[in-house]
């Protein structure tokens, strides 16, 4: 389901309760402070946790200086473990909703209230901020576009719902989704897998168009060769959800 981005971002704000912003970050010392400043500007009511995924640079130190909670993983465990750590905190502390905003400054916090508004209005369990649902001008690498097309086909076949941006990590989650994702590790690359997983648990997933930035500094951990592994690994996992549903 695709919503028009002209929806009122303040919808349901009084009903949203406590919100946790989860910021997974690996080697993002040049971006993390601007990410946190952006979050504070647009989500002043939310609590923030940076999950420092074994960074060897100043990511954790700079996040602490910004005054937010930081959880340091003992080594680079991958985005799956980093975001699940955030979900577990949200579940333990009883947050009403959570938003994932990556530490590379690609996700504009100005769009986050819209994700929360749609989460409330649609009674959804996950709202995906999509780069590709409409023409936003965002392109990304050829490997990312190819992988997204493959995952789009696989999840449409399994979930019966076409998601245009399966690899977007810019997402809002309900309490139900938080509980499910906190208790189930979906692997190294959870974004595409979580779609088929949550759909299989009866959750409602909504996709809305957003305008994302290109990374201003640093490099992605997903290299072209790693992208091949990423696509194969995630596709196998998605298809396994289909087998488990049939079983």
Secondary structure, DSSP 8 states (H G I E B T S, - for coil): -EE-TTS-TTTTGGG--SEEEEEEESS-TTTHHHHHHHHHHH-TTSEEEEEE-S-SSSHHHHHHHTT-EEEE-SS---HHHHHHHHHHHHHHHT-SEEEE--TTS-S-GGGHHHHHHHHHHTT-SEEEEESTTTT-S----HHHHHHHHHHHHHHHHHHSS--S-TT---EEEEHHHHHHHHH----S-HHHHHHHHHHHTT--EEEEE-------SS--S--HHHHHHHHHHHHHHHHHHHHHHH-
